[in-house]
């Protein structure tokens, strides 16, 4: 290998601290307000991840002081407002909260409440899209909600069969 190949710039990555740079490099943007510098070429757009991660220390401290974790102590389904808000129903946190609510009801064997909850959620989006709730929820979320609705309905039927079946056996044999 000769020295020309080593200095060609291919995979030549230089890492430097933004404080050490005096701003003489025209390819870096170093804001004076204390935010993290995002290094890129002038004609290259700044990526979404870089913009999201560029937070000043003072902004971070304000966010840190105001942050409170969300504590769930059960009955998640009671915290969800139905009908769903069309603007926020497509967001991932809302979809996750819907799934957590129905999963909680299924786990605690509250099948009737779970079936009713899923019915209410899916019915809140009627008239949009192809079927119930199709326009408001993500496709994967509505599939999972329907899956839990079917499983809960199945469990309710099994419970009813056990009650009627065991009562008839005890009545005849008794």
C-alpha positions in Angstrom: 0.0 0.0 0.0 1.2 3.5 -0.7 0.5 6.6 1.2 -1.9 8.0 -1.4 -4.4 5.2 -0.6 -4.1 5.9 3.1 -4.8 9.6 2.7 -7.5 9.3 0.1 -10.3 10.2 2.5 -12.2 6.9 2.1 -13.3 5.9 5.6 -11.3 8.8 6.9 -13.2 9.7 10.1 -11.9 12.4 12.4 -13.5 12.7 15.8 -13.0 15.9 17.6 -14.6 17.7 20.5 -16.8 20.6 19.4 -15.1 22.9 22.0 -11.7 22.2 20.5 -12.8 23.4 17.1 -12.7 27.1 16.8 -15.3 27.1 14.1 -12.7 27.2 11.3 -14.2 24.1 9.7 -16.9 25.2 7.3 -18.6 21.8 7.4 -19.7 22.0 11.1 -22.4 24.0 12.5 -21.7 25.1 16.1 -24.5 27.1 17.6 -23.6 29.6 20.3 -26.6 28.8 22.5 -24.9 25.8 24.1 -26.8 23.1 22.1 -24.9 20.1 20.7 -23.2 20.8 17.4 -24.5 18.7 14.5 -21.7 18.1 12.1 -22.8 17.9 8.5 -22.1 19.3 5.1 -23.9 22.6 4.2 -25.9 21.0 1.4 -26.7 17.9 3.4 -30.0 17.9 5.4 -29.8 17.3 9.2 -31.3 13.9 10.1 -34.3 13.6 12.4 -32.3 11.7 15.0 -29.7 14.4 15.1 -32.3 17.1 15.6 -34.0 15.0 18.3 -30.8 14.5 20.2 -29.6 18.1 20.0 -30.8 19.4 23.4 -29.1 22.1 25.3 -28.0 21.4 28.9 -30.4 24.0 30.3 -33.3 22.6 28.3 -32.4 19.1 29.6 -32.3 20.3 33.2 -35.8 21.9 32.8 -37.1 18.7 31.3 -35.5 16.6 34.0 -37.1 18.6 36.8 -40.5 18.5 35.3 -40.4 14.8 34.4 -42.7 12.5 36.4 -42.9 8.8 35.5 -46.3 7.4 34.7 -47.3 4.8 37.3 -49.9 2.3 36.4 -51.6 0.5 39.4 -54.2 -1.4 37.4 -57.5 -0.6 35.7 -55.7 0.9 32.7 -58.9 0.7 30.7 -60.6 3.2 32.9 -58.0 5.9 32.0 -58.7 5.6 28.3 -61.3 8.0 26.9 -63.7 6.5 24.4 -64.4 7.6 21.7 -60.8 7.8 20.6 -59.4 11.1 19.5 -58.8 10.8 15.8 -55.6 12.9 15.9 -53.9 10.8 18.6 -55.3 7.3 17.9 -52.5 6.6 15.4 -49.8 7.3 17.9 -47.8 4.4 19.2 -48.2 5.2 22.9 -52.0 5.3 22.5 -52.0 2.0 20.7 -49.8 0.5 23.3 -52.0 1.7 26.1 -55.0 0.1 24.4 -53.2 -3.2 24.2 -52.0 -3.0 27.8 -55.5 -2.3 28.9 -57.0 -5.4 27.2 -54.1 -7.5 28.2 -54.6 -6.5 31.8 -58.2 -7.4 31.7 -57.4 -10.8 30.0 -54.7 -11.6 32.6 -57.0 -10.9 35.5 -59.7 -13.1 33.8 -62.2 -10.2 33.4 -63.2 -11.5 30.0 -66.6 -9.8 29.8 -65.1 -6.4 30.5 -62.3 -7.1 28.0 -64.8 -8.0 25.2 -66.9 -4.9 26.0 -63.7 -2.7 26.0 -62.5 -3.9 22.7 -66.0 -3.5 21.2 -66.2 0.1 22.4 -62.7 0.9 21.1 -63.4 -0.6 17.7 -66.8 0.9 17.5 -65.4 4.4 18.2 -63.9 4.4 14.7 -67.0 3.3 12.8 -67.5 4.9 9.4 -63.8 5.4 8.7 -62.0 2.8 6.6 -63.2 -0.6 5.8 -64.6 -1.8 9.1 -64.9 -1.1 12.7 -62.1 1.1 14.0 -60.1 0.6 10.8 -59.6 4.3 10.2 -58.3 5.2 13.7 -56.0 2.4 14.8 -52.9 0.9 13.4 -53.6 -2.3 11.5 -51.5 -4.4 13.9 -53.2 -3.0 16.9 -56.7 -3.6 15.6 -55.7 -7.2 14.7 -54.4 -7.8 18.3 -57.5 -6.2 19.8 -59.7 -8.5 17.7 -57.5 -11.5 18.7 -58.0 -10.7 22.4 -61.7 -10.1 21.9 -61.9 -13.6 20.3 -59.9 -15.2 23.1 -62.0 -13.6 25.8 -65.2 -14.6 24.0 -63.9 -18.2 23.8 -63.0 -18.2 27.5 -66.5 -16.8 28.4 -68.1 -19.7 26.4 -65.9 -22.2 28.1 -66.9 -20.9 31.5 -70.6 -21.0 30.6 -70.2 -24.6 29.3 -68.5 -25.6 32.5 -71.2 -24.1 34.6 -74.1 -25.6 32.6 -72.3 -28.9 32.1 -71.3 -29.4 35.7 -74.7 -28.4 37.0 -76.4 -31.0 34.8 -74.0 -33.7 35.9 -74.5 -32.9 39.5 -78.3 -32.7 39.1 -78.5 -36.1 37.4 -76.1 -38.0 39.6 -77.1 -36.4 42.8 
